[in-house]
């Protein structure tokens, strides 16, 4: 009886998953592997080898990798500081840190566009102080800044969660055996929190790789990432087949990251929640 009730309660979720996950995936696979006449083809898939697509994919991978590294460098020390605070203090700081995530993603990016543009807030202040203007808008650096700002919380939280689960007795034991701070971190703390690091890398790299909003607003029309190319195929050229084929390429990166995350985080210790 309980099993039947559980299945009934799961029906709305199953319907939701089928409607908004399985159906779109089936459509992507169908359009990606067919022509406009409905014939099977791999041309949409192999179109990634075209020079303009290779350039967009390579640039997206590069900027995503740089943003992920910066997020890791910033997030790990911050997570360590938070983990050493009292429960009330750390909870408050974490809440303040993730507060911007409650704002719409598009609005957050538009705010940075307003700050960075040539006549924006930052340059207005610099001109008032008789300092050189900051010409960063419509550059790869602006895109990286937008990626780091938007995705940094997704790196902090898994690492913070892994650090909070770390047995402090292990650290004390390393210190008692003569390990200094650097040795303790390199040989004890970092290896034990690696699942959180891998989870954070996955949660930052994948959305950074597939984004098109950040590169549209902060990179202008001068910089095209693979996400922009796919978005244009769907919205401007109305070529759903090519857009779906290129999306399948990005899906391979997502699957690869999921595999790596599963290998390094078999117990789910690097998740967003404790």
C-alpha positions as CSV (number, residue, x, y, z in Angstrom):
1,X,0.0,0.0,0.0
2,X,2.8,2.4,0.9
3,X,4.7,1.6,-2.3
4,X,1.6,2.4,-4.3
5,X,1.1,5.7,-2.5
6,X,4.8,6.6,-3.1
7,X,4.4,5.9,-6.8
8,X,1.3,8.1,-6.9
9,X,3.1,10.9,-5.1
10,X,5.9,10.6,-7.6
11,X,3.7,10.9,-10.6
12,X,3.7,14.8,-10.7
13,X,7.5,14.8,-10.6
14,X,7.7,12.1,-13.3
15,X,5.3,14.1,-15.5
16,X,7.3,17.2,-14.9
17,X,10.6,15.5,-15.8
18,X,9.2,13.9,-18.9
19,X,7.7,17.2,-20.1
20,X,10.6,19.5,-19.4
21,X,13.6,17.2,-19.5
22,X,13.0,14.2,-21.6
23,X,10.9,15.8,-24.4
24,X,13.4,18.7,-25.0
25,X,16.3,16.2,-25.0
26,X,14.5,14.0,-27.6
27,X,13.9,17.1,-29.7
28,X,17.5,18.1,-29.5
29,X,18.7,14.7,-30.6
30,X,16.1,14.5,-33.4
31,X,17.0,17.9,-34.8
32,X,20.7,17.4,-34.3
33,X,20.7,14.1,-36.3
34,X,18.4,15.0,-39.1
35,X,18.2,17.5,-42.0
36,X,15.4,19.9,-42.7
37,X,13.8,17.1,-44.8
38,X,13.9,14.7,-41.9
39,X,16.8,12.5,-43.3
40,X,19.4,11.2,-41.0
41,X,22.8,13.0,-41.0
42,X,25.9,13.7,-39.0
43,X,26.6,17.0,-40.7
44,X,25.1,19.0,-37.9
45,X,27.4,17.2,-35.4
46,X,30.5,17.5,-37.5
47,X,29.9,21.2,-38.2
48,X,31.9,21.8,-35.1
49,X,35.0,21.3,-37.2
50,X,34.3,24.4,-39.2
51,X,36.9,27.2,-38.4
52,X,34.4,29.7,-37.0
53,X,32.9,27.0,-34.7
54,X,36.2,25.7,-33.6
55,X,37.3,29.2,-32.7
56,X,34.1,29.9,-30.7
57,X,34.4,26.6,-28.9
58,X,38.1,27.1,-28.1
59,X,37.5,30.6,-26.8
60,X,34.6,29.4,-24.7
61,X,36.8,26.6,-23.2
62,X,39.6,29.0,-22.5
63,X,37.5,31.7,-20.9
64,X,35.6,29.1,-18.9
65,X,38.8,27.5,-17.7
66,X,40.3,30.8,-16.7
67,X,37.1,31.8,-14.8
68,X,37.0,28.4,-13.1
69,X,40.6,28.7,-11.9
70,X,40.0,32.3,-10.6
71,X,36.8,31.1,-8.8
72,X,38.8,28.3,-7.2
73,X,41.6,30.6,-6.1
74,X,39.1,33.0,-4.6
75,X,36.7,30.4,-3.2
76,X,39.0,28.1,-1.3
77,X,40.5,30.7,1.1
78,X,37.0,32.2,1.6
79,X,35.5,28.8,2.4
80,X,38.3,28.0,4.9
81,X,37.7,31.3,6.7
82,X,33.9,30.6,6.8
83,X,34.5,27.1,8.1
84,X,36.5,28.5,11.0
85,X,33.9,30.9,12.1
86,X,31.1,30.1,14.6
87,X,27.9,28.6,13.3
88,X,25.9,31.8,13.5
89,X,28.6,34.0,12.0
90,X,29.3,31.6,9.1
91,X,25.6,31.2,8.4
92,X,25.1,35.0,8.2
93,X,28.1,35.5,5.9
94,X,27.1,32.7,3.6
95,X,23.6,34.2,3.4
96,X,25.0,37.6,2.5
97,X,27.3,36.0,0.0
98,X,24.6,34.1,-1.8
99,X,22.1,37.0,-1.6
100,X,22.9,38.3,-5.1
101,X,22.0,34.8,-6.4
102,X,18.4,35.6,-5.5
103,X,18.4,38.4,-8.1
104,X,17.7,37.6,-11.7
105,X,20.8,36.4,-13.6
106,X,20.1,38.8,-16.5
107,X,19.8,41.8,-14.1
108,X,23.1,41.0,-12.4
109,X,24.8,40.9,-15.7
110,X,23.2,44.1,-16.9
111,X,24.4,45.8,-13.7
112,X,28.0,44.9,-14.6
113,X,27.4,46.3,-18.1
114,X,26.3,49.6,-16.5
115,X,29.3,49.6,-14.3
116,X,31.9,48.8,-17.0
117,X,30.7,50.7,-20.1
118,X,32.7,53.6,-21.3
119,X,30.3,56.1,-19.8
120,X,29.4,53.9,-16.9
121,X,29.6,54.3,-13.1
122,X,33.3,53.2,-12.7
123,X,34.6,55.4,-15.5
124,X,32.6,58.3,-14.3
125,X,34.3,58.0,-10.9
126,X,37.7,57.6,-12.5
127,X,37.2,60.7,-14.6
128,X,36.1,62.7,-11.5
129,X,39.3,61.6,-9.8
130,X,41.3,62.5,-13.0
131,X,42.4,58.9,-13.4
132,X,42.7,56.9,-16.7
133,X,39.4,55.4,-17.9
134,X,38.9,51.6,-17.7
135,X,38.4,50.2,-21.2
136,X,37.3,46.7,-20.3
137,X,33.8,46.5,-21.7
138,X,33.5,44.3,-24.9
139,X,36.7,42.4,-24.1
140,X,37.4,38.8,-22.9
141,X,38.4,40.3,-19.5
142,X,34.9,41.7,-19.1
143,X,33.4,38.2,-19.9
144,X,35.7,36.6,-17.3
145,X,34.7,39.1,-14.7
146,X,31.0,38.4,-15.4
147,X,31.5,34.7,-15.2
148,X,33.5,34.9,-11.9
149,X,30.9,37.2,-10.3
150,X,27.9,35.1,-11.3
151,X,29.4,31.6,-10.7
152,X,31.7,32.2,-7.7
153,X,29.0,31.1,-5.1
154,X,28.8,27.7,-6.9
155,X,32.5,27.2,-6.1
156,X,32.4,28.4,-2.5
157,X,29.4,26.4,-1.3
158,X,30.6,22.9,-2.2
159,X,34.1,23.6,-0.8
160,X,32.6,25.1,2.3
161,X,30.4,22.0,2.7
162,X,33.4,19.7,2.3
163,X,35.4,21.6,4.9
164,X,32.6,21.6,7.4
165,X,32.4,17.7,7.1
166,X,36.2,17.4,7.6
167,X,37.1,15.7,10.8
168,X,39.1,18.2,12.8
169,X,40.9,15.3,14.7
170,X,42.6,14.4,11.5
171,X,44.1,17.9,11.3
172,X,45.2,17.8,14.9
173,X,46.8,14.4,14.4
174,X,48.8,15.8,11.4
175,X,50.0,18.7,13.6
176,X,50.9,16.3,16.4
177,X,53.0,14.3,14.0
178,X,55.1,17.4,13.1
179,X,53.4,18.6,9.9
180,X,53.5,22.4,9.4
181,X,50.6,24.4,8.0
182,X,51.6,23.9,4.4
183,X,52.1,20.2,4.8
184,X,48.8,19.8,6.6
185,X,47.0,21.6,3.9
186,X,48.7,19.8,1.0
187,X,48.6,16.3,2.4
188,X,45.5,16.3,4.6
189,X,43.0,19.2,4.1
190,X,43.1,19.5,0.3
191,X,43.0,15.8,-0.6
192,X,40.1,15.3,1.8
193,X,38.1,18.2,0.4
194,X,38.9,17.3,-3.2
195,X,35.3,16.1,-3.8
196,X,34.1,19.6,-3.0
197,X,36.6,21.1,-5.3
198,X,35.6,18.8,-8.2
199,X,32.0,19.5,-7.6
200,X,32.7,23.3,-7.6
201,X,34.7,23.0,-10.8
202,X,31.9,21.2,-12.5
203,X,29.3,23.7,-11.3
204,X,31.3,26.6,-12.5
205,X,32.9,25.3,-15.7
206,X,29.7,23.9,-17.3
207,X,27.5,27.0,-17.0
208,X,30.5,29.2,-18.0
209,X,31.1,27.1,-21.1
210,X,27.5,27.2,-22.2
211,X,26.6,30.8,-21.4
212,X,25.6,33.3,-24.0
213,X,24.0,36.1,-21.9
214,X,27.3,37.2,-20.3
215,X,29.2,37.2,-23.6
216,X,26.3,39.1,-25.3
217,X,26.1,41.8,-22.7
218,X,29.7,42.2,-21.6
219,X,31.5,41.1,-24.8
220,X,29.3,42.8,-27.3
221,X,29.0,41.4,-30.8
222,X,32.8,41.3,-31.1
223,X,33.3,38.2,-29.1
224,X,31.4,35.0,-30.0
225,X,31.5,31.9,-27.8
226,X,30.0,28.6,-28.7
227,X,26.9,29.5,-26.7
228,X,26.4,32.6,-28.8
229,X,26.7,30.6,-32.0
230,X,24.1,28.1,-30.8
231,X,21.8,30.9,-29.6
232,X,22.0,32.6,-33.0
233,X,21.3,29.4,-34.9
234,X,18.0,29.1,-33.0
235,X,16.9,32.7,-32.8
236,X,18.3,34.4,-35.9
237,X,19.0,32.0,-38.7
238,X,16.2,29.6,-37.5
239,X,18.4,26.6,-38.1
240,X,17.4,24.3,-35.3
241,X,19.2,21.4,-36.8
242,X,22.6,22.9,-36.8
243,X,22.0,24.5,-33.4
244,X,20.9,21.1,-32.0
245,X,24.0,19.4,-33.5
246,X,26.3,21.9,-31.8
247,X,24.4,21.6,-28.6
248,X,25.2,17.8,-28.6
249,X,28.9,18.7,-28.6
250,X,28.4,20.7,-25.5
251,X,26.4,17.8,-24.0
252,X,29.6,15.7,-24.3
253,X,31.4,18.1,-22.1
254,X,28.6,18.0,-19.6
255,X,28.6,14.2,-19.5
256,X,32.4,14.2,-19.1
257,X,32.2,16.6,-16.2
258,X,29.4,14.4,-14.6
259,X,31.6,11.3,-14.9
260,X,34.6,13.1,-13.3
261,X,32.4,14.4,-10.5
262,X,31.0,10.9,-9.9
263,X,34.5,9.4,-9.8
264,X,35.9,11.9,-7.3
265,X,32.8,12.3,-5.3
266,X,31.3,8.8,-4.9
267,X,29.8,9.6,-1.5
268,X,28.3,12.9,-2.5
269,X,30.4,14.8,0.0
270,X,31.0,17.8,-2.3
271,X,27.4,18.7,-2.8
272,X,25.9,22.2,-2.3
273,X,24.1,21.1,0.9
274,X,25.5,19.4,3.9
